[in-house]
Amino acid sequence: MRQSLTLAAGLTIAVLAATAAAQELVLKRLEASPRHQEWVAIKNGERTVHAFVVYPERKDKTAVVVVIHENRGLTDWVRGVADQVAEAGYIAVAPDLLSGTAPGGGKTSDFPSSDAAREAISKLTPDGVTSDLDALAAWATKLPAANGKLAVGGFCWGGGQTFRYATHNRDLAAAFPFYGAFQHTKEDLAKIACPVHGFYGGDDARINATIPATDSTMKRLSKSYEFHIFDGAGHGFLRGQEQSPANLAAAQQAWPKTVAFFRAKLGG
């Protein structure tokens, strides 16, 4: 455990675990980050979508990377990932797609437990999520520090939403789902206009069962779909790096590959 936390801190890769000790590391990272962080409220009709934004320290304009959270909502861990995206040189925007659904009309942090957040996530509609992401994309690409390029990525539930949003928004420059899937058709995949790069744990049969059909269909459609399967790693290996050496090894490999994907598709 001590080794995994030390590696996460030293390599500054997005693999901080979900333990109390790692939670403290995430918060310390966010507090110590030299990058500008802010909460914003984005209007989507009568809805208000809250989002956590982190800006990189660079003099030129850069791409925006939307970071979609897991089915636990916008946790501190996801905010830590956003900071690491900004550390890589990109504007990170992490929306709280549970905005308005918590007790009192609050957001993720207002739920009494992660189970309550998961239950609320299950009640979101696909069209509602897409509408929120559209509002977010329109807002983010107009930021003065943005160069107009937009990528989207997410984890678990957010990985599935990433793939789904790529079938909707033809202006995306790239999509990077982590261990996420959604029920798609050939017609859905035909709408994808950007390269998709997926990351999966080898011991995640539920999600990995969807890869062969997706891969073959994307090939037939001449779409760009690359994926990495990390042997022995489980579902959610980025957040669950302390659960096994394989998860840790997968996390150490996956984040540099993610940043390389950014460089290739977004510049910087």
TORKOL-4160 file (C-alpha; in steps of 0.2 Angstrom, whole numbers, padded with zeros to 4 digits, m for minus):
268
<pt num="1" X="0000" Y="0000" Z="0000"/>
<pt num="2" X="0014" Y="0012" Z="0005"/>
<pt num="3" X="0023" Y="0008" Z="m0011"/>
<pt num="4" X="0008" Y="0012" Z="m0022"/>
<pt num="5" X="0004" Y="0028" Z="m0014"/>
<pt num="6" X="0023" Y="0033" Z="m0016"/>
<pt num="7" X="0023" Y="0029" Z="m0034"/>
<pt num="8" X="0007" Y="0039" Z="m0037"/>
<pt num="9" X="0014" Y="0054" Z="m0029"/>
<pt num="10" X="0031" Y="0053" Z="m0037"/>
<pt num="11" X="0025" Y="0049" Z="m0055"/>
<pt num="12" X="0010" Y="0061" Z="m0054"/>
<pt num="13" X="m0001" Y="0050" Z="m0064"/>
<pt num="14" X="m0019" Y="0049" Z="m0061"/>
<pt num="15" X="m0019" Y="0033" Z="m0051"/>
<pt num="16" X="m0023" Y="0039" Z="m0033"/>
<pt num="17" X="m0033" Y="0025" Z="m0024"/>
<pt num="18" X="m0050" Y="0026" Z="m0015"/>
<pt num="19" X="m0043" Y="0024" Z="0002"/>
<pt num="20" X="m0043" Y="0037" Z="0016"/>
<pt num="21" X="m0024" Y="0039" Z="0014"/>
<pt num="22" X="m0025" Y="0042" Z="m0004"/>
<pt num="23" X="m0040" Y="0053" Z="m0002"/>
<pt num="24" X="m0029" Y="0064" Z="0009"/>
<pt num="25" X="m0016" Y="0064" Z="m0005"/>
<pt num="26" X="m0029" Y="0070" Z="m0018"/>
<pt num="27" X="m0034" Y="0084" Z="m0007"/>
<pt num="28" X="m0016" Y="0089" Z="m0004"/>
<pt num="29" X="m0012" Y="0088" Z="m0022"/>
<pt num="30" X="m0027" Y="0100" Z="m0026"/>
<pt num="31" X="m0022" Y="0112" Z="m0012"/>
<pt num="32" X="m0004" Y="0112" Z="m0017"/>
<pt num="33" X="m0007" Y="0113" Z="m0036"/>
<pt num="34" X="0000" Y="0129" Z="m0044"/>
<pt num="35" X="m0014" Y="0129" Z="m0057"/>
<pt num="36" X="m0029" Y="0140" Z="m0057"/>
<pt num="37" X="m0044" Y="0130" Z="m0051"/>
<pt num="38" X="m0062" Y="0136" Z="m0051"/>
<pt num="39" X="m0080" Y="0130" Z="m0049"/>
<pt num="40" X="m0092" Y="0137" Z="m0063"/>
<pt num="41" X="m0110" Y="0136" Z="m0066"/>
<pt num="42" X="m0116" Y="0133" Z="m0084"/>
<pt num="43" X="m0134" Y="0136" Z="m0089"/>
<pt num="44" X="m0143" Y="0122" Z="m0099"/>
<pt num="45" X="m0160" Y="0129" Z="m0101"/>
<pt num="46" X="m0168" Y="0130" Z="m0084"/>
<pt num="47" X="m0154" Y="0118" Z="m0077"/>
<pt num="48" X="m0138" Y="0124" Z="m0070"/>
<pt num="49" X="m0123" Y="0112" Z="m0072"/>
<pt num="50" X="m0109" Y="0114" Z="m0060"/>
<pt num="51" X="m0091" Y="0110" Z="m0066"/>
<pt num="52" X="m0074" Y="0110" Z="m0059"/>
<pt num="53" X="m0061" Y="0119" Z="m0071"/>
<pt num="54" X="m0042" Y="0118" Z="m0070"/>
<pt num="55" X="m0031" Y="0129" Z="m0082"/>
<pt num="56" X="m0014" Y="0124" Z="m0087"/>
<pt num="57" X="0001" Y="0135" Z="m0085"/>
<pt num="58" X="0005" Y="0140" Z="m0102"/>
<pt num="59" X="0006" Y="0156" Z="m0113"/>
<pt num="60" X="m0003" Y="0149" Z="m0128"/>
<pt num="61" X="m0021" Y="0144" Z="m0131"/>
<pt num="62" X="m0024" Y="0125" Z="m0129"/>
<pt num="63" X="m0037" Y="0112" Z="m0131"/>
<pt num="64" X="m0051" Y="0108" Z="m0118"/>
<pt num="65" X="m0053" Y="0090" Z="m0111"/>
<pt num="66" X="m0069" Y="0086" Z="m0103"/>
<pt num="67" X="m0068" Y="0073" Z="m0089"/>
<pt num="68" X="m0083" Y="0063" Z="m0086"/>
<pt num="69" X="m0085" Y="0056" Z="m0068"/>
<pt num="70" X="m0089" Y="0038" Z="m0063"/>
<pt num="71" X="m0106" Y="0033" Z="m0056"/>
<pt num="72" X="m0101" Y="0040" Z="m0039"/>
<pt num="73" X="m0102" Y="0058" Z="m0046"/>
<pt num="74" X="m0089" Y="0071" Z="m0046"/>
<pt num="75" X="m0078" Y="0065" Z="m0032"/>
<pt num="76" X="m0062" Y="0073" Z="m0026"/>
<pt num="77" X="m0053" Y="0059" Z="m0036"/>
<pt num="78" X="m0060" Y="0065" Z="m0052"/>
<pt num="79" X="m0055" Y="0083" Z="m0048"/>
<pt num="80" X="m0038" Y="0076" Z="m0045"/>
<pt num="81" X="m0038" Y="0069" Z="m0062"/>
<pt num="82" X="m0043" Y="0085" Z="m0069"/>
<pt num="83" X="m0028" Y="0094" Z="m0061"/>
<pt num="84" X="m0017" Y="0081" Z="m0069"/>
<pt num="85" X="m0025" Y="0084" Z="m0086"/>
<pt num="86" X="m0021" Y="0102" Z="m0084"/>
<pt num="87" X="m0003" Y="0097" Z="m0078"/>
<pt num="88" X="m0001" Y="0089" Z="m0095"/>
<pt num="89" X="m0005" Y="0106" Z="m0103"/>
<pt num="90" X="m0024" Y="0106" Z="m0107"/>
<pt num="91" X="m0039" Y="0115" Z="m0100"/>
<pt num="92" X="m0048" Y="0102" Z="m0089"/>
<pt num="93" X="m0067" Y="0103" Z="m0087"/>
<pt num="94" X="m0075" Y="0091" Z="m0075"/>
<pt num="95" X="m0094" Y="0093" Z="m0075"/>
<pt num="96" X="m0105" Y="0087" Z="m0061"/>
<pt num="97" X="m0119" Y="0078" Z="m0070"/>
<pt num="98" X="m0128" Y="0075" Z="m0054"/>
<pt num="99" X="m0131" Y="0094" Z="m0052"/>
<pt num="100" X="m0148" Y="0098" Z="m0045"/>
<pt num="101" X="m0152" Y="0080" Z="m0041"/>
<pt num="102" X="m0145" Y="0079" Z="m0023"/>
<pt num="103" X="m0155" Y="0084" Z="m0008"/>
<pt num="104" X="m0160" Y="0102" Z="m0008"/>
<pt num="105" X="m0156" Y="0103" Z="m0027"/>
<pt num="106" X="m0137" Y="0101" Z="m0023"/>
<pt num="107" X="m0123" Y="0092" Z="m0032"/>
<pt num="108" X="m0112" Y="0076" Z="m0029"/>
<pt num="109" X="m0105" Y="0083" Z="m0013"/>
<pt num="110" X="m0122" Y="0085" Z="m0005"/>
<pt num="111" X="m0127" Y="0067" Z="m0006"/>
<pt num="112" X="m0126" Y="0057" Z="0010"/>
<pt num="113" X="m0116" Y="0043" Z="0003"/>
<pt num="114" X="m0108" Y="0036" Z="m0013"/>
<pt num="115" X="m0123" Y="0023" Z="m0014"/>
<pt num="116" X="m0135" Y="0038" Z="m0015"/>
<pt num="117" X="m0125" Y="0046" Z="m0029"/>
<pt num="118" X="m0125" Y="0029" Z="m0038"/>
<pt num="119" X="m0144" Y="0028" Z="m0036"/>
<pt num="120" X="m0146" Y="0046" Z="m0043"/>
<pt num="121" X="m0135" Y="0042" Z="m0058"/>
<pt num="122" X="m0146" Y="0027" Z="m0063"/>
<pt num="123" X="m0160" Y="0039" Z="m0065"/>
<pt num="124" X="m0152" Y="0051" Z="m0077"/>
<pt num="125" X="m0158" Y="0050" Z="m0095"/>
<pt num="126" X="m0146" Y="0048" Z="m0110"/>
<pt num="127" X="m0154" Y="0063" Z="m0118"/>
<pt num="128" X="m0152" Y="0073" Z="m0102"/>
<pt num="129" X="m0133" Y="0069" Z="m0101"/>
<pt num="130" X="m0130" Y="0073" Z="m0119"/>
<pt num="131" X="m0139" Y="0089" Z="m0117"/>
<pt num="132" X="m0128" Y="0094" Z="m0102"/>
<pt num="133" X="m0113" Y="0089" Z="m0111"/>
<pt num="134" X="m0118" Y="0100" Z="m0126"/>
<pt num="135" X="m0120" Y="0115" Z="m0115"/>
<pt num="136" X="m0103" Y="0111" Z="m0107"/>
<pt num="137" X="m0095" Y="0110" Z="m0124"/>
<pt num="138" X="m0102" Y="0126" Z="m0131"/>
<pt num="139" X="m0096" Y="0135" Z="m0115"/>
<pt num="140" X="m0079" Y="0127" Z="m0114"/>
<pt num="141" X="m0074" Y="0130" Z="m0132"/>
<pt num="142" X="m0078" Y="0148" Z="m0131"/>
<pt num="143" X="m0066" Y="0151" Z="m0116"/>
<pt num="144" X="m0053" Y="0164" Z="m0120"/>
<pt num="145" X="m0039" Y="0152" Z="m0116"/>
<pt num="146" X="m0046" Y="0138" Z="m0127"/>
<pt num="147" X="m0040" Y="0135" Z="m0145"/>
<pt num="148" X="m0057" Y="0127" Z="m0151"/>
<pt num="149" X="m0052" Y="0109" Z="m0150"/>
<pt num="150" X="m0062" Y="0098" Z="m0138"/>
<pt num="151" X="m0059" Y="0080" Z="m0132"/>
<pt num="152" X="m0069" Y="0070" Z="m0120"/>
<pt num="153" X="m0065" Y="0056" Z="m0108"/>
<pt num="154" X="m0072" Y="0047" Z="m0093"/>
<pt num="155" X="m0071" Y="0032" Z="m0081"/>
<pt num="156" X="m0083" Y="0018" Z="m0079"/>
<pt num="157" X="m0100" Y="0026" Z="m0081"/>
<pt num="158" X="m0091" Y="0041" Z="m0088"/>
<pt num="159" X="m0082" Y="0030" Z="m0100"/>
<pt num="160" X="m0098" Y="0024" Z="m0107"/>
<pt num="161" X="m0105" Y="0042" Z="m0108"/>
<pt num="162" X="m0088" Y="0046" Z="m0117"/>
<pt num="163" X="m0091" Y="0033" Z="m0131"/>
<pt num="164" X="m0110" Y="0038" Z="m0132"/>
<pt num="165" X="m0106" Y="0057" Z="m0134"/>
<pt num="166" X="m0093" Y="0053" Z="m0147"/>
<pt num="167" X="m0108" Y="0046" Z="m0158"/>
<pt num="168" X="m0117" Y="0063" Z="m0155"/>
<pt num="169" X="m0104" Y="0077" Z="m0156"/>
<pt num="170" X="m0095" Y="0077" Z="m0173"/>
<pt num="171" X="m0084" Y="0091" Z="m0168"/>
<pt num="172" X="m0074" Y="0081" Z="m0155"/>
<pt num="173" X="m0055" Y="0080" Z="m0159"/>
<pt num="174" X="m0053" Y="0064" Z="m0148"/>
<pt num="175" X="m0062" Y="0053" Z="m0136"/>
<pt num="176" X="m0054" Y="0042" Z="m0122"/>
<pt num="177" X="m0065" Y="0030" Z="m0113"/>
<pt num="178" X="m0058" Y="0021" Z="m0098"/>
<pt num="179" X="m0067" Y="0004" Z="m0095"/>
<pt num="180" X="m0084" Y="0010" Z="m0101"/>
<pt num="181" X="m0097" Y="0003" Z="m0113"/>
<pt num="182" X="m0114" Y="0007" Z="m0119"/>
<pt num="183" X="m0127" Y="m0002" Z="m0130"/>
<pt num="184" X="m0123" Y="0004" Z="m0147"/>
<pt num="185" X="m0128" Y="0000" Z="m0165"/>
<pt num="186" X="m0118" Y="0000" Z="m0181"/>
<pt num="187" X="m0128" Y="0016" Z="m0185"/>
<pt num="188" X="m0122" Y="0024" Z="m0169"/>
<pt num="189" X="m0104" Y="0020" Z="m0172"/>
<pt num="190" X="m0105" Y="0027" Z="m0190"/>
<pt num="191" X="m0108" Y="0044" Z="m0183"/>
<pt num="192" X="m0091" Y="0045" Z="m0174"/>
<pt num="193" X="m0080" Y="0057" Z="m0182"/>
<pt num="194" X="m0065" Y="0057" Z="m0170"/>
<pt num="195" X="m0052" Y="0044" Z="m0165"/>
<pt num="196" X="m0057" Y="0034" Z="m0150"/>
<pt num="197" X="m0044" Y="0026" Z="m0138"/>
<pt num="198" X="m0050" Y="0014" Z="m0125"/>
<pt num="199" X="m0042" Y="0008" Z="m0109"/>
<pt num="200" X="m0048" Y="m0008" Z="m0101"/>
<pt num="201" X="m0043" Y="m0020" Z="m0087"/>
<pt num="202" X="m0040" Y="m0038" Z="m0092"/>
<pt num="203" X="m0050" Y="m0045" Z="m0078"/>
<pt num="204" X="m0066" Y="m0035" Z="m0083"/>
<pt num="205" X="m0076" Y="m0048" Z="m0093"/>
<pt num="206" X="m0092" Y="m0038" Z="m0092"/>
<pt num="207" X="m0085" Y="m0023" Z="m0101"/>
<pt num="208" X="m0072" Y="m0032" Z="m0112"/>
<pt num="209" X="m0086" Y="m0043" Z="m0119"/>
<pt num="210" X="m0091" Y="m0028" Z="m0129"/>
<pt num="211" X="m0074" Y="m0024" Z="m0136"/>
<pt num="212" X="m0073" Y="m0037" Z="m0151"/>
<pt num="213" X="m0090" Y="m0031" Z="m0159"/>
<pt num="214" X="m0085" Y="m0013" Z="m0156"/>
<pt num="215" X="m0068" Y="m0016" Z="m0164"/>
<pt num="216" X="m0074" Y="m0026" Z="m0179"/>
<pt num="217" X="m0088" Y="m0013" Z="m0183"/>
<pt num="218" X="m0077" Y="0002" Z="m0181"/>
<pt num="219" X="m0065" Y="m0007" Z="m0193"/>
<pt num="220" X="m0078" Y="m0010" Z="m0206"/>
<pt num="221" X="m0083" Y="0008" Z="m0204"/>
<pt num="222" X="m0065" Y="0014" Z="m0206"/>
<pt num="223" X="m0066" Y="0022" Z="m0190"/>
<pt num="224" X="m0051" Y="0025" Z="m0178"/>
<pt num="225" X="m0053" Y="0014" Z="m0163"/>
<pt num="226" X="m0037" Y="0009" Z="m0153"/>
<pt num="227" X="m0038" Y="0000" Z="m0136"/>
<pt num="228" X="m0026" Y="m0007" Z="m0123"/>
<pt num="229" X="m0031" Y="m0021" Z="m0111"/>
<pt num="230" X="m0020" Y="m0022" Z="m0096"/>
<pt num="231" X="m0017" Y="m0040" Z="m0090"/>
<pt num="232" X="m0023" Y="m0044" Z="m0073"/>
<pt num="233" X="m0031" Y="m0027" Z="m0070"/>
<pt num="234" X="m0049" Y="m0026" Z="m0064"/>
<pt num="235" X="m0063" Y="m0013" Z="m0068"/>
<pt num="236" X="m0059" Y="0004" Z="m0061"/>
<pt num="237" X="m0040" Y="0001" Z="m0060"/>
<pt num="238" X="m0036" Y="0019" Z="m0061"/>
<pt num="239" X="m0045" Y="0023" Z="m0045"/>
<pt num="240" X="m0042" Y="0006" Z="m0037"/>
<pt num="241" X="m0023" Y="0004" Z="m0039"/>
<pt num="242" X="m0021" Y="m0002" Z="m0021"/>
<pt num="243" X="m0032" Y="m0017" Z="m0024"/>
<pt num="244" X="m0018" Y="m0027" Z="m0033"/>
<pt num="245" X="m0001" Y="m0025" Z="m0041"/>
<pt num="246" X="m0009" Y="m0028" Z="m0058"/>
<pt num="247" X="m0020" Y="m0013" Z="m0055"/>
<pt num="248" X="m0005" Y="m0002" Z="m0050"/>
<pt num="249" X="0005" Y="m0008" Z="m0065"/>
<pt num="250" X="m0010" Y="m0004" Z="m0077"/>
<pt num="251" X="m0012" Y="0013" Z="m0070"/>
<pt num="252" X="0007" Y="0017" Z="m0072"/>
<pt num="253" X="0006" Y="0012" Z="m0090"/>
<pt num="254" X="m0011" Y="0019" Z="m0094"/>
<pt num="255" X="m0009" Y="0037" Z="m0090"/>
<pt num="256" X="0007" Y="0040" Z="m0100"/>
<pt num="257" X="m0002" Y="0032" Z="m0115"/>
<pt num="258" X="m0017" Y="0044" Z="m0112"/>
<pt num="259" X="m0005" Y="0059" Z="m0112"/>
<pt num="260" X="0003" Y="0053" Z="m0128"/>
<pt num="261" X="m0014" Y="0052" Z="m0135"/>
<pt num="262" X="m0018" Y="0070" Z="m0131"/>
<pt num="263" X="m0001" Y="0075" Z="m0139"/>
<pt num="264" X="m0005" Y="0066" Z="m0155"/>
<pt num="265" X="m0023" Y="0072" Z="m0157"/>
<pt num="266" X="m0024" Y="0088" Z="m0148"/>
<pt num="267" X="m0006" Y="0095" Z="m0150"/>
<pt num="268" X="0004" Y="0103" Z="m0136"/>
